[in-house]
Amino acid sequence: MRRTALVTGGGRGIGRATVQALAEHAWVAALDTAFPDGPGAASRTLETDVRDSNAIQRAVDSIVQERGGLDWVISGAGIVRDRMSWKMSDQDWEDVMAVNLGGAFHVARAAAPHLRRSDSGRLIFIGSINGTRGRLGQANYAASKAGLVGLARTLAHELARDGVTVNVITPGFIETPMTNALPVAARAKAVARTPLGRTGHPEEVAALVRFLCAEEAAFITGATIPVDGGQLLGAVE
């Protein structure tokens, strides 16, 4: 059976690589605010802002109407508004929380009834290692990504009776448009603090998403799994 998947943040970076990885096994709808490089491997694209809960509900309903159900949901939409906490505006805080955490909840809430009816329900949040360790100038981002862990663990409890698994993937420094916009010195510093001595690739995160969607991963739920080249080890300074 060809599964039906929804990937938010599916127009760029890790989200786009995830769409590509899942398209080998599923019909995939990619949701994002824009698709600068076109639809890629997505069977359908939806220009939708995850902050708009009504728009998310309409998008999910549309997919289910077309496909008859929904099996896999990957919540990867995210933004940054980096600033030291004492300089951070209310808008900086609210925008990041609304997209990274609020948007993830909107997607999960809309998708949950359909995932519960699937015999292969999967809900995966793309977090960040900075939600675990914190990061200078990222009070908003780190808090939003840490919140995904609590959200996922709660949903793992709530959806377990229906066989739906809920997990969080926490990437480290991955080559994406977001990280490519950083100053060269900041990028070099991140690589220097990574024991494997390089940046990660979106496809390496997407490979874990694909595994967690597979039947072989049906007994993994409530987990937080890093893809960070060893950054959380803290062994390289």
C-alpha positions as CSV (number, residue, x, y, z in Angstrom):
1,M,0.0,0.0,0.0
2,R,1.3,3.5,-0.9
3,R,1.2,5.6,2.2
4,T,0.1,9.2,2.4
5,A,2.5,11.7,4.0
6,L,2.5,15.4,4.9
7,V,5.7,17.4,5.4
8,T,5.6,20.9,6.8
9,G,8.6,23.1,5.9
10,G,8.7,20.9,2.8
11,G,9.9,23.6,0.4
12,R,13.5,23.9,1.6
13,G,16.4,22.3,3.5
14,I,15.6,19.3,5.7
15,G,11.9,19.4,4.7
16,R,12.6,19.2,1.0
17,A,15.1,16.3,1.6
18,T,12.4,14.6,3.6
19,V,9.9,14.9,0.8
20,Q,12.4,13.3,-1.5
21,A,13.2,10.5,0.9
22,L,9.5,9.7,1.6
23,A,8.4,10.0,-2.1
24,E,10.1,6.6,-2.7
25,H,7.4,5.0,-0.6
26,A,4.6,7.4,-0.3
27,W,2.4,10.0,-1.9
28,V,3.7,13.2,-0.3
29,A,2.1,16.6,0.2
30,A,4.6,19.4,1.0
31,L,3.5,22.4,2.9
32,D,5.5,25.6,3.2
33,T,5.0,29.4,2.8
34,A,7.0,29.2,-0.5
35,F,8.6,26.8,-2.9
36,P,11.6,28.6,-4.3
37,D,13.0,25.6,-6.1
38,G,9.7,24.2,-7.3
39,P,7.8,21.1,-6.0
40,G,10.6,18.7,-6.2
41,A,9.4,15.2,-5.5
42,A,6.2,16.3,-3.8
43,S,3.0,14.9,-5.3
44,R,1.2,18.1,-4.2
45,T,2.4,21.4,-2.7
46,L,0.3,23.7,-0.5
47,E,1.4,27.2,0.3
48,T,0.2,27.5,3.9
49,D,1.4,29.2,7.0
50,V,1.5,26.9,10.0
51,R,0.6,29.8,12.3
52,D,-2.9,29.7,10.8
53,S,-4.7,26.9,12.4
54,N,-7.7,27.2,10.1
55,A,-5.5,27.0,7.1
56,I,-3.8,23.9,8.5
57,Q,-7.1,22.2,9.1
58,R,-8.2,23.0,5.5
59,A,-4.9,21.6,4.1
60,V,-5.2,18.4,6.1
61,D,-8.9,17.9,5.2
62,S,-8.0,18.5,1.5
63,I,-5.3,15.8,1.6
64,V,-7.6,13.3,3.4
65,Q,-10.4,14.0,1.0
66,E,-8.1,13.4,-2.0
67,R,-6.3,10.4,-0.6
68,G,-8.8,8.8,1.8
69,G,-6.5,9.1,4.8
70,L,-3.2,10.2,6.3
71,D,-0.4,8.0,7.6
72,W,2.8,10.0,8.2
73,V,3.1,13.6,9.3
74,I,6.5,15.3,9.6
75,S,6.4,18.7,11.3
76,G,9.5,20.6,10.1
77,A,8.5,24.2,9.6
78,G,10.7,26.5,11.6
79,I,12.2,30.0,11.7
80,V,14.9,31.9,13.7
81,R,15.0,35.4,15.1
82,D,18.3,35.3,16.9
83,R,19.1,38.1,19.5
84,M,20.4,38.3,23.0
85,S,17.5,37.8,25.4
86,W,17.7,41.4,26.8
87,K,17.5,42.7,23.2
88,M,14.8,40.3,22.0
89,S,11.5,42.0,21.1
90,D,8.1,40.6,21.9
91,Q,7.7,40.1,18.2
92,D,10.9,38.1,17.9
93,W,9.7,35.8,20.7
94,E,6.2,35.5,19.5
95,D,7.0,34.8,15.9
96,V,9.4,32.0,16.6
97,M,7.1,30.4,19.2
98,A,4.1,30.7,16.9
99,V,5.9,28.9,14.0
100,N,8.1,26.4,15.7
101,L,5.9,25.3,18.5
102,G,2.4,26.6,17.8
103,G,2.6,25.5,14.2
104,A,3.7,22.0,15.2
105,F,0.7,21.8,17.6
106,H,-1.7,23.0,14.9
107,V,-0.5,20.3,12.5
108,A,-0.6,17.5,15.1
109,R,-4.1,18.4,16.3
110,A,-5.5,18.5,12.7
111,A,-3.7,15.2,11.8
112,A,-4.3,13.2,14.9
113,P,-7.8,11.9,14.1
114,H,-6.6,10.6,10.7
115,L,-3.3,9.1,12.1
116,R,-5.4,7.2,14.7
117,R,-7.3,5.5,11.9
118,S,-4.1,4.5,10.0
119,D,-2.5,1.2,10.6
120,S,0.9,2.9,10.3
121,G,0.4,6.3,12.0
122,R,3.6,8.3,12.4
123,L,4.1,11.8,13.8
124,I,7.7,13.2,13.7
125,F,8.8,16.6,14.9
126,I,12.0,18.2,13.6
127,G,13.6,19.8,16.7
128,S,17.2,20.9,17.4
129,I,20.0,20.0,19.7
130,N,19.8,23.6,20.8
131,G,16.5,22.7,22.4
132,T,18.5,20.4,24.7
133,R,21.7,22.4,25.3
134,G,20.5,26.0,24.8
135,R,22.4,28.4,22.6
136,L,23.7,32.0,22.9
137,G,21.2,34.4,21.4
138,Q,18.5,31.7,20.9
139,A,16.2,32.0,23.9
140,N,13.2,31.9,21.6
141,Y,14.4,29.2,19.3
142,A,15.8,26.9,22.0
143,A,12.6,27.2,24.1
144,S,10.4,26.4,21.1
145,K,12.4,23.4,20.2
146,A,12.5,22.2,23.8
147,G,8.8,22.5,23.8
148,L,8.5,20.0,21.0
149,V,10.0,17.3,23.2
150,G,7.2,17.8,25.9
151,L,4.6,18.0,23.2
152,A,5.8,14.8,21.5
153,R,6.0,12.9,24.8
154,T,2.5,13.9,25.7
155,L,1.2,12.9,22.2
156,A,3.1,9.7,22.4
157,H,1.0,8.8,25.5
158,E,-2.3,10.0,24.0
159,L,-1.9,8.2,20.6
160,A,-0.2,5.0,21.7
161,R,-3.5,3.2,22.2
162,D,-4.1,3.6,18.5
163,G,-0.6,2.4,17.5
164,V,0.6,5.9,16.5
165,T,4.2,6.6,17.2
166,V,5.5,10.1,18.0
167,N,9.2,11.1,18.0
168,V,11.5,14.0,17.8
169,I,14.6,14.3,15.7
170,T,17.1,16.9,16.8
171,P,19.6,17.9,14.1
172,G,22.9,19.6,14.8
173,F,24.6,21.8,12.3
174,I,23.1,20.8,9.0
175,E,23.8,22.4,5.5
176,T,20.5,24.3,4.9
177,P,19.6,27.8,3.6
178,M,19.2,28.8,7.2
179,T,22.7,27.8,8.3
180,N,24.3,28.9,5.0
181,A,23.2,32.4,5.8
182,L,25.4,32.4,8.9
183,P,28.8,34.3,8.9
184,V,31.8,32.2,7.8
185,A,33.3,32.4,11.3
186,A,30.2,31.1,13.0
187,R,30.0,28.2,10.6
188,A,33.7,27.3,11.1
189,K,33.1,27.4,14.9
190,A,30.2,25.0,14.7
191,V,32.2,22.5,12.6
192,A,35.1,22.8,15.1
193,R,32.8,21.8,17.9
194,T,31.5,18.8,16.0
195,P,33.5,15.6,16.8
196,L,32.9,14.2,13.3
197,G,34.5,17.4,11.9
198,R,32.0,18.4,9.3
199,T,28.5,19.7,8.7
200,G,25.6,17.3,8.3
201,H,23.5,17.0,5.2
202,P,19.7,17.3,5.0
203,E,19.6,13.8,3.5
204,E,21.1,12.3,6.6
205,V,18.2,13.7,8.7
206,A,15.7,12.6,6.1
207,A,17.1,9.1,6.2
208,L,16.2,8.9,9.9
209,V,12.7,10.2,9.2
210,R,12.3,7.5,6.6
211,F,13.4,4.8,9.0
212,L,11.0,6.1,11.8
213,C,8.1,5.8,9.3
214,A,9.0,2.2,8.4
215,E,7.4,-0.8,10.0
216,E,10.7,-1.7,11.5
217,A,10.4,1.4,13.8
218,A,6.9,0.7,15.0
219,F,8.1,0.1,18.6
220,I,9.9,3.4,18.9
221,T,7.9,6.2,20.4
222,G,8.4,9.1,22.7
223,A,12.1,9.2,21.7
224,T,14.3,12.2,21.0
225,I,17.1,11.2,18.6
226,P,20.0,13.5,17.7
227,V,21.6,13.7,14.2
228,D,24.4,16.0,15.2
229,G,27.8,14.5,14.4
230,G,28.4,14.1,18.1
231,Q,27.9,17.8,19.1
232,L,26.0,16.9,22.2
233,L,29.0,14.9,23.4
234,G,30.7,18.2,24.2
235,A,34.1,16.6,23.7
236,V,35.4,19.1,21.1
237,E,36.1,22.7,22.0
